[in-house]
């Protein structure tokens, strides 16, 4: 899974630790800065999202695109 920080930089490779209908929990590399608004990249799909909380390298991300769900 990848996160696009929408800053004209390369997407961040991360590990999916939990999947929800309206978001995901991800494990990021150490010291990875993350803006409030991101895009979650799942294969060729892209979902607008916002970070909803962070603890160390684990971040919660809520989908905010028109469908509000990947299902």
Chimera marker file (.cmm) of the C-alpha trace (Angstrom):
<marker_set name="trace">
<marker id="1" x="0.000" y="0.000" z="0.000" r="1" g="1" b="0" radius="0.5"/>
<marker id="2" x="1.160" y="3.548" z="-0.631" r="1" g="1" b="0" radius="0.5"/>
<marker id="3" x="0.311" y="7.048" z="0.597" r="1" g="1" b="0" radius="0.5"/>
<marker id="4" x="0.687" y="10.064" z="-1.648" r="1" g="1" b="0" radius="0.5"/>
<marker id="5" x="1.462" y="13.116" z="0.518" r="1" g="1" b="0" radius="0.5"/>
<marker id="6" x="0.358" y="15.347" z="-2.402" r="1" g="1" b="0" radius="0.5"/>
<marker id="7" x="3.554" y="17.381" z="-2.194" r="1" g="1" b="0" radius="0.5"/>
<marker id="8" x="5.009" y="16.398" z="-5.559" r="1" g="1" b="0" radius="0.5"/>
<marker id="9" x="7.119" y="13.772" z="-3.859" r="1" g="1" b="0" radius="0.5"/>
<marker id="10" x="7.171" y="10.027" z="-4.285" r="1" g="1" b="0" radius="0.5"/>
<marker id="11" x="4.439" y="7.994" z="-2.581" r="1" g="1" b="0" radius="0.5"/>
<marker id="12" x="5.289" y="6.549" z="0.822" r="1" g="1" b="0" radius="0.5"/>
<marker id="13" x="5.429" y="2.754" z="0.973" r="1" g="1" b="0" radius="0.5"/>
<marker id="14" x="3.594" y="1.569" z="4.086" r="1" g="1" b="0" radius="0.5"/>
<marker id="15" x="2.096" y="-1.566" z="5.595" r="1" g="1" b="0" radius="0.5"/>
<marker id="16" x="-1.643" y="-2.021" z="6.034" r="1" g="1" b="0" radius="0.5"/>
<marker id="17" x="-2.351" y="-3.096" z="9.615" r="1" g="1" b="0" radius="0.5"/>
<marker id="18" x="-6.140" y="-2.717" z="9.653" r="1" g="1" b="0" radius="0.5"/>
<marker id="19" x="-8.837" y="-2.104" z="7.054" r="1" g="1" b="0" radius="0.5"/>
<marker id="20" x="-12.143" y="-0.418" z="7.839" r="1" g="1" b="0" radius="0.5"/>
<marker id="21" x="-15.005" y="0.416" z="5.477" r="1" g="1" b="0" radius="0.5"/>
<marker id="22" x="-14.197" y="4.112" z="5.730" r="1" g="1" b="0" radius="0.5"/>
<marker id="23" x="-10.445" y="4.096" z="6.359" r="1" g="1" b="0" radius="0.5"/>
<marker id="24" x="-7.266" y="2.225" z="7.160" r="1" g="1" b="0" radius="0.5"/>
<marker id="25" x="-4.592" y="1.955" z="9.806" r="1" g="1" b="0" radius="0.5"/>
<marker id="26" x="-1.076" y="2.009" z="8.405" r="1" g="1" b="0" radius="0.5"/>
<marker id="27" x="2.458" y="1.449" z="9.630" r="1" g="1" b="0" radius="0.5"/>
<marker id="28" x="4.833" y="4.064" z="8.205" r="1" g="1" b="0" radius="0.5"/>
<marker id="29" x="8.628" y="4.112" z="8.074" r="1" g="1" b="0" radius="0.5"/>
<marker id="30" x="10.252" y="5.857" z="11.068" r="1" g="1" b="0" radius="0.5"/>
<marker id="31" x="10.164" y="9.671" z="11.100" r="1" g="1" b="0" radius="0.5"/>
<marker id="32" x="7.950" y="9.959" z="8.022" r="1" g="1" b="0" radius="0.5"/>
<marker id="33" x="6.270" y="13.377" z="7.930" r="1" g="1" b="0" radius="0.5"/>
<marker id="34" x="2.623" y="13.216" z="6.904" r="1" g="1" b="0" radius="0.5"/>
<marker id="35" x="0.331" y="16.125" z="6.008" r="1" g="1" b="0" radius="0.5"/>
<marker id="36" x="-3.332" y="16.214" z="7.053" r="1" g="1" b="0" radius="0.5"/>
<marker id="37" x="-4.580" y="15.568" z="3.496" r="1" g="1" b="0" radius="0.5"/>
<marker id="38" x="-3.223" y="12.568" z="1.588" r="1" g="1" b="0" radius="0.5"/>
<marker id="39" x="-4.226" y="10.076" z="-1.088" r="1" g="1" b="0" radius="0.5"/>
<marker id="40" x="-4.363" y="6.364" z="-0.305" r="1" g="1" b="0" radius="0.5"/>
<marker id="41" x="-3.133" y="4.363" z="-3.286" r="1" g="1" b="0" radius="0.5"/>
<marker id="42" x="-4.417" y="0.803" z="-3.555" r="1" g="1" b="0" radius="0.5"/>
<marker id="43" x="-3.125" y="-0.721" z="-6.775" r="1" g="1" b="0" radius="0.5"/>
<marker id="44" x="-4.371" y="1.646" z="-9.474" r="1" g="1" b="0" radius="0.5"/>
<marker id="45" x="-7.108" y="3.123" z="-7.234" r="1" g="1" b="0" radius="0.5"/>
<marker id="46" x="-6.654" y="6.445" z="-5.478" r="1" g="1" b="0" radius="0.5"/>
<marker id="47" x="-8.761" y="7.662" z="-2.536" r="1" g="1" b="0" radius="0.5"/>
<marker id="48" x="-8.701" y="11.153" z="-1.045" r="1" g="1" b="0" radius="0.5"/>
<marker id="49" x="-8.100" y="10.820" z="2.662" r="1" g="1" b="0" radius="0.5"/>
<marker id="50" x="-7.139" y="12.654" z="5.835" r="1" g="1" b="0" radius="0.5"/>
<marker id="51" x="-4.920" y="11.498" z="8.660" r="1" g="1" b="0" radius="0.5"/>
<marker id="52" x="-7.002" y="10.994" z="11.783" r="1" g="1" b="0" radius="0.5"/>
<marker id="53" x="-4.405" y="10.272" z="14.409" r="1" g="1" b="0" radius="0.5"/>
<marker id="54" x="-0.881" y="9.089" z="14.821" r="1" g="1" b="0" radius="0.5"/>
<marker id="55" x="1.073" y="7.173" z="17.433" r="1" g="1" b="0" radius="0.5"/>
<marker id="56" x="4.757" y="6.701" z="16.640" r="1" g="1" b="0" radius="0.5"/>
<marker id="57" x="4.822" y="4.986" z="13.240" r="1" g="1" b="0" radius="0.5"/>
<marker id="58" x="1.134" y="3.981" z="13.187" r="1" g="1" b="0" radius="0.5"/>
<marker id="59" x="-1.349" y="6.343" z="11.543" r="1" g="1" b="0" radius="0.5"/>
<marker id="60" x="-5.114" y="6.227" z="11.094" r="1" g="1" b="0" radius="0.5"/>
<marker id="61" x="-6.399" y="7.476" z="7.745" r="1" g="1" b="0" radius="0.5"/>
<marker id="62" x="-10.056" y="8.256" z="6.958" r="1" g="1" b="0" radius="0.5"/>
<marker id="63" x="-11.351" y="8.193" z="3.388" r="1" g="1" b="0" radius="0.5"/>
<marker id="64" x="-12.975" y="11.496" z="2.402" r="1" g="1" b="0" radius="0.5"/>
<marker id="65" x="-13.744" y="10.939" z="-1.280" r="1" g="1" b="0" radius="0.5"/>
<marker id="66" x="-17.239" y="10.824" z="-2.680" r="1" g="1" b="0" radius="0.5"/>
<marker id="67" x="-17.807" y="7.153" z="-1.834" r="1" g="1" b="0" radius="0.5"/>
<marker id="68" x="-16.403" y="7.286" z="1.723" r="1" g="1" b="0" radius="0.5"/>
<marker id="69" x="-15.595" y="3.590" z="1.437" r="1" g="1" b="0" radius="0.5"/>
<marker id="70" x="-13.476" y="1.191" z="-0.571" r="1" g="1" b="0" radius="0.5"/>
<marker id="71" x="-16.289" y="-1.399" z="-0.569" r="1" g="1" b="0" radius="0.5"/>
<link id1="1" id2="2" r="1" g="1" b="0" radius="0.2"/>
<link id1="2" id2="3" r="1" g="1" b="0" radius="0.2"/>
<link id1="3" id2="4" r="1" g="1" b="0" radius="0.2"/>
<link id1="4" id2="5" r="1" g="1" b="0" radius="0.2"/>
<link id1="5" id2="6" r="1" g="1" b="0" radius="0.2"/>
<link id1="6" id2="7" r="1" g="1" b="0" radius="0.2"/>
<link id1="7" id2="8" r="1" g="1" b="0" radius="0.2"/>
<link id1="8" id2="9" r="1" g="1" b="0" radius="0.2"/>
<link id1="9" id2="10" r="1" g="1" b="0" radius="0.2"/>
<link id1="10" id2="11" r="1" g="1" b="0" radius="0.2"/>
<link id1="11" id2="12" r="1" g="1" b="0" radius="0.2"/>
<link id1="12" id2="13" r="1" g="1" b="0" radius="0.2"/>
<link id1="13" id2="14" r="1" g="1" b="0" radius="0.2"/>
<link id1="14" id2="15" r="1" g="1" b="0" radius="0.2"/>
<link id1="15" id2="16" r="1" g="1" b="0" radius="0.2"/>
<link id1="16" id2="17" r="1" g="1" b="0" radius="0.2"/>
<link id1="17" id2="18" r="1" g="1" b="0" radius="0.2"/>
<link id1="18" id2="19" r="1" g="1" b="0" radius="0.2"/>
<link id1="19" id2="20" r="1" g="1" b="0" radius="0.2"/>
<link id1="20" id2="21" r="1" g="1" b="0" radius="0.2"/>
<link id1="21" id2="22" r="1" g="1" b="0" radius="0.2"/>
<link id1="22" id2="23" r="1" g="1" b="0" radius="0.2"/>
<link id1="23" id2="24" r="1" g="1" b="0" radius="0.2"/>
<link id1="24" id2="25" r="1" g="1" b="0" radius="0.2"/>
<link id1="25" id2="26" r="1" g="1" b="0" radius="0.2"/>
<link id1="26" id2="27" r="1" g="1" b="0" radius="0.2"/>
<link id1="27" id2="28" r="1" g="1" b="0" radius="0.2"/>
<link id1="28" id2="29" r="1" g="1" b="0" radius="0.2"/>
<link id1="29" id2="30" r="1" g="1" b="0" radius="0.2"/>
<link id1="30" id2="31" r="1" g="1" b="0" radius="0.2"/>
<link id1="31" id2="32" r="1" g="1" b="0" radius="0.2"/>
<link id1="32" id2="33" r="1" g="1" b="0" radius="0.2"/>
<link id1="33" id2="34" r="1" g="1" b="0" radius="0.2"/>
<link id1="34" id2="35" r="1" g="1" b="0" radius="0.2"/>
<link id1="35" id2="36" r="1" g="1" b="0" radius="0.2"/>
<link id1="36" id2="37" r="1" g="1" b="0" radius="0.2"/>
<link id1="37" id2="38" r="1" g="1" b="0" radius="0.2"/>
<link id1="38" id2="39" r="1" g="1" b="0" radius="0.2"/>
<link id1="39" id2="40" r="1" g="1" b="0" radius="0.2"/>
<link id1="40" id2="41" r="1" g="1" b="0" radius="0.2"/>
<link id1="41" id2="42" r="1" g="1" b="0" radius="0.2"/>
<link id1="42" id2="43" r="1" g="1" b="0" radius="0.2"/>
<link id1="43" id2="44" r="1" g="1" b="0" radius="0.2"/>
<link id1="44" id2="45" r="1" g="1" b="0" radius="0.2"/>
<link id1="45" id2="46" r="1" g="1" b="0" radius="0.2"/>
<link id1="46" id2="47" r="1" g="1" b="0" radius="0.2"/>
<link id1="47" id2="48" r="1" g="1" b="0" radius="0.2"/>
<link id1="48" id2="49" r="1" g="1" b="0" radius="0.2"/>
<link id1="49" id2="50" r="1" g="1" b="0" radius="0.2"/>
<link id1="50" id2="51" r="1" g="1" b="0" radius="0.2"/>
<link id1="51" id2="52" r="1" g="1" b="0" radius="0.2"/>
<link id1="52" id2="53" r="1" g="1" b="0" radius="0.2"/>
<link id1="53" id2="54" r="1" g="1" b="0" radius="0.2"/>
<link id1="54" id2="55" r="1" g="1" b="0" radius="0.2"/>
<link id1="55" id2="56" r="1" g="1" b="0" radius="0.2"/>
<link id1="56" id2="57" r="1" g="1" b="0" radius="0.2"/>
<link id1="57" id2="58" r="1" g="1" b="0" radius="0.2"/>
<link id1="58" id2="59" r="1" g="1" b="0" radius="0.2"/>
<link id1="59" id2="60" r="1" g="1" b="0" radius="0.2"/>
<link id1="60" id2="61" r="1" g="1" b="0" radius="0.2"/>
<link id1="61" id2="62" r="1" g="1" b="0" radius="0.2"/>
<link id1="62" id2="63" r="1" g="1" b="0" radius="0.2"/>
<link id1="63" id2="64" r="1" g="1" b="0" radius="0.2"/>
<link id1="64" id2="65" r="1" g="1" b="0" radius="0.2"/>
<link id1="65" id2="66" r="1" g="1" b="0" radius="0.2"/>
<link id1="66" id2="67" r="1" g="1" b="0" radius="0.2"/>
<link id1="67" id2="68" r="1" g="1" b="0" radius="0.2"/>
<link id1="68" id2="69" r="1" g="1" b="0" radius="0.2"/>
<link id1="69" id2="70" r="1" g="1" b="0" radius="0.2"/>
<link id1="70" id2="71" r="1" g="1" b="0" radius="0.2"/>
</marker_set>
